[in-house]
Amino acid sequence: MKKLSIVSNDLFLAHQNPPGHPECPERLLSILGALESSGLLAKTVPMETRPATEEEITLTHSKPYFDMVKGTSGKEFSQLDPDTSTCEVSFDAALAGSGGLICSVNDILSEKIDTAFVLARPPGHHAEHDRAMGFCLFNHVAVAAAHLLANCGLERVLIIDWDVHHGNGTQHIFYESDKVLFFSVHQFPFYPGTGSLKELGYKGGLGYTLNVPCPAMLGDEDYLRIFTEILAPVAEQYAPEFILISAGFDAYQVDPLGGMLLTSEGFARLTRFVMQLAEEHCHGNIAFLLEGGYNTAEMGLIMRSVIEEILDLKVSDTGFDPKRTTCEHTVSEIRRIYSKYWNF
């Protein structure tokens, strides 16, 4: 059984948005309740974590932006963009999210644990270099990737984002870099409006932003086909040294903010797929961070399926049935466009 750490923090629950906001503490309560009642939490390994430092956050975010978010600390309410606000502890919660992922990758590299799943609130992948966006304050996955490159001697990090919304912040932060390969499969056109097939990276990063914009209503078989026919060959050529997963669960079949048809078993199969990639290419170095997912009644069900997979309590099939897919045109178009940079 894998040595897995589930990183939670009271601050993740204490972060509050206005009443009725979909990014709410009940998301985590559903997850933690399901993991506790199923006995899965007892099978995980505790981890000591710390908040990210200013120096770590400003590897990816500007100092003025860091100071602005810090300035919300202790204030009952601050509106940062139409979707994103803070309460008294949101700054500290965001630091805890980034710090939890930094501690996770450090412990994985030092072989204290095999992998980790950080249950961060607020999430991170929409946060830009210098502004909050889409419920996100600091871009935890980007901060951890920058830490791996700056402080751990790594040169190639693969970020896989399967949230139903495009990870605009992560893309833009590494848009000119070949040290991070950013792969995003997302509904399009959809919020935040980025992630088209025209967005391939820039300068030295050209070809290292790999967007898979998809129509709504794709399901498990489609996602496995995309991962098999696009992600797998590119990952083999890139040979990452670490894989970070922006694990949003709003592509779930009954998520209120998405339009996809993934099942809990589908997410388990994607989890097995990326774990196999990590075993093949980077000695199993992989860490997960919670992004979206807003069906509070079923977040626990989804995460239970994913955590069982990570712990090797089950081993799901990662194959797909092409007769049950509708994404053939999408796959063909992406292969055509990216054939300048990768062999398929």
Long-range contacts (C-beta under 8 A, 24 or more apart in sequence): 1-43, 1-311, 1-312, 1-313, 2-114, 2-115, 2-310, 2-311, 2-312, 3-45, 3-112, 3-113, 3-114, 3-115, 4-43, 4-44, 4-45, 4-113, 4-114, 4-115, 4-116, 4-117, 4-307, 4-310, 4-311, 5-44, 5-45, 5-46, 5-47, 5-104, 5-107, 5-113, 5-115, 5-116, 5-117, 6-35, 6-41, 6-44, 6-116, 6-117, 6-119, 6-307, 7-47, 7-49, 7-100, 7-101, 7-103, 7-104, 7-116, 7-117, 7-118, 7-119, 7-120, 8-32, 8-119, 9-49, 9-93, 9-96, 9-97, 9-100, 11-89, 11-92, 11-93, 11-96, 12-93, 12-96, 12-97, 12-119, 12-120, 12-121, 13-121, 14-87, 14-89, 14-93, 15-87, 15-89, 15-90, 15-93, 15-94, 15-121, 15-122, 16-87, 16-90, 17-85, 17-87, 17-135, 18-77, 18-85, 22-256, 22-257, 22-294, 23-121, 23-122, 23-123, 23-135, 23-292, 23-294, 24-296, 25-121, 26-296, 27-121, 27-293, 27-294, 27-296, 27-299, 28-119, 28-121, 29-296, 30-296, 30-297, 30-298, 30-299, 30-300, 31-119, 31-290, 31-299, 31-300, 31-303, 32-119, 32-300, 33-300, 34-299, 34-300, 34-301, 34-303, 34-304, 35-300, 35-303, 35-304, 35-307, 38-304, 40-304, 40-307, 40-308, 40-311, 43-311, 43-313, 44-311, 45-113, 47-103, 47-104, 47-107, 47-112, 47-113, 47-116, 48-103, 49-96, 49-99, 49-100, 49-103, 49-104, 50-99, 50-103, 51-92, 51-95, 51-96, 51-98, 51-99, 52-95, 52-96, 52-98, 52-99, 52-102, 52-138, 52-143, 53-99, 56-98, 56-99, 56-102, 56-143, 56-146, 56-147, 57-95, 57-98, 57-138, 57-143, 59-143, 59-146, 59-147, 59-150, 60-129, 60-139, 60-142, 60-143, 60-146, 60-173, 61-127, 61-129, 61-130, 61-138, 61-139, 61-143, 62-129, 62-130, 64-130, 65-129, 65-130, 65-131, 69-94, 69-132, 69-137, 69-138, 80-131, 80-132, 80-137, 81-131, 81-132, 81-133, 81-134, 83-133, 83-134, 83-135, 84-122, 84-132, 84-133, 84-134, 84-135, 84-136, 84-137, 86-137, 90-122, 90-137, 91-137, 93-121, 93-122, 94-122, 94-124, 94-137, 94-138, 94-140, 95-138, 96-120, 97-121, 97-122, 97-123, 97-124, 97-138, 97-140, 97-289, 98-124, 98-138, 98-140, 98-143, 98-144, 100-140, 101-140, 101-141, 101-143, 101-144, 101-244, 101-287, 101-289, 102-143, 102-144, 102-147, 104-144, 104-287, 105-144, 105-147, 105-148, 105-152, 105-242, 105-244, 105-285, 105-287, 106-152, 108-242, 108-285, 108-286, 108-287, 109-152, 109-242, 109-285, 114-284, 115-275, 115-284, 115-286, 115-287, 115-288, 115-310, 116-287, 116-288, 117-247, 117-287, 117-288, 117-289, 117-290, 117-306, 117-307, 117-310, 118-287, 118-288, 118-289, 118-290, 119-290, 120-289, 120-290, 121-290, 123-248, 123-290, 123-291, 123-292, 124-169, 124-246, 124-289, 124-291, 125-161, 125-163, 125-165, 125-167, 125-168, 125-169, 125-170, 125-246, 125-248, 125-291, 126-165, 126-167, 126-168, 126-169, 126-192, 127-169, 128-168, 128-169, 128-172, 128-173, 129-169, 129-172, 129-173, 133-168, 133-169, 133-192, 134-165, 134-168, 134-191, 134-192, 135-292, 136-169, 139-169, 139-170, 139-173, 140-289, 141-167, 141-170, 141-244, 141-246, 141-289, 142-169, 142-170, 142-173, 142-174, 144-244, 144-287, 144-289, 145-174, 145-180, 145-242, 145-244, 146-173, 148-241, 148-242, 149-179, 149-180, 154-241, 154-242, 155-179, 155-241, 156-180, 156-181, 156-238, 156-239, 156-240, 156-241, 157-181, 157-240, 157-241, 157-242, 157-243, 157-244, 158-183, 158-235, 158-238, 158-240, 158-242, 158-243, 158-244, 158-277, 159-183, 159-243, 159-244, 159-245, 159-246, 160-184, 160-231, 160-243, 160-244, 160-245, 160-246, 160-274, 161-185, 161-186, 161-245, 161-246, 161-248, 161-291, 162-223, 162-245, 162-246, 162-247, 162-248, 162-251, 162-270, 163-246, 163-247, 163-248, 163-249, 163-250, 163-251, 163-291, 163-292, 164-190, 164-248, 164-250, 164-251, 164-255, 164-257, 164-258, 164-259, 164-260, 164-292, 165-190, 165-191, 165-192, 165-248, 165-250, 165-257, 165-258, 165-292, 166-190, 166-192, 166-194, 166-195, 166-211, 166-213, 167-195, 167-246, 167-291, 168-192, 168-194, 168-195, 170-246, 171-195, 171-199, 171-209, 171-211, 174-205, 174-208, 174-209, 175-201, 175-202, 175-205, 175-209, 176-201, 176-202, 176-203, 176-204, 176-205, 177-204, 177-205, 177-208, 178-204, 178-205, 178-208, 180-208, 181-208, 181-210, 181-234, 181-235, 181-238, 181-240, 182-208, 182-209, 182-210, 183-210, 183-212, 183-231, 183-234, 184-210, 184-211, 184-212, 185-212, 185-214, 185-223, 185-226, 185-227, 186-211, 186-212, 186-213, 186-214, 187-213, 187-214, 187-215, 187-216, 187-251, 187-258, 187-259, 187-260, 188-213, 188-214, 188-215, 189-213, 190-216, 190-259, 197-333, 197-334, 197-337, 200-337, 200-338, 200-341, 206-341, 207-338, 207-340, 207-341, 207-342, 208-341, 210-234, 210-334, 210-338, 212-330, 212-334, 213-330, 214-260, 214-327, 214-330, 215-330, 216-259, 216-260, 217-259, 217-260, 217-261, 217-326, 218-260, 218-261, 218-326, 218-327, 219-253, 219-260, 219-261, 219-262, 219-263, 219-266, 219-324, 220-261, 220-262, 220-263, 220-265, 220-266, 220-269, 220-320, 221-320, 221-321, 221-322, 221-324, 221-325, 222-320, 222-325, 222-326, 222-327, 223-251, 223-262, 223-266, 223-270, 224-266, 224-269, 224-270, 224-273, 224-318, 224-319, 224-320, 225-320, 225-322, 225-325, 225-327, 225-331, 226-327, 226-330, 226-331, 227-270, 227-273, 227-274, 227-318, 228-273, 228-318, 228-319, 228-320, 229-331, 229-335, 229-344, 230-331, 230-334, 230-335, 230-338, 230-344, 231-277, 232-277, 233-342, 233-343, 233-344, 234-338, 234-342, 235-277, 235-281, 236-280, 236-281, 237-342, 237-343, 239-281, 239-282, 240-281, 240-282, 241-282, 241-285, 242-282, 242-285, 242-286, 242-287, 243-274, 243-277, 243-278, 243-281, 243-282, 243-285, 243-286, 243-287, 244-286, 244-287, 244-288, 244-289, 245-274, 245-286, 245-287, 245-288, 245-289, 246-289, 246-291, 247-288, 247-289, 247-290, 247-291, 247-306, 248-290, 248-291, 248-292, 248-293, 249-290, 249-292, 249-293, 249-295, 249-299, 249-302, 249-303, 250-292, 250-293, 250-294, 252-293, 252-295, 252-298, 252-302, 254-295, 254-298, 255-293, 255-294, 255-295, 256-294, 256-295, 257-292, 257-294, 258-292, 264-298, 264-301, 264-302, 264-304, 264-305, 264-306, 265-305, 265-316, 267-302, 267-305, 267-306, 268-305, 268-306, 268-308, 268-309, 268-314, 268-316, 269-316, 269-317, 269-318, 271-306, 271-309, 271-310, 271-316, 272-309, 272-315, 272-316, 272-318, 273-318, 275-309, 275-310, 276-318
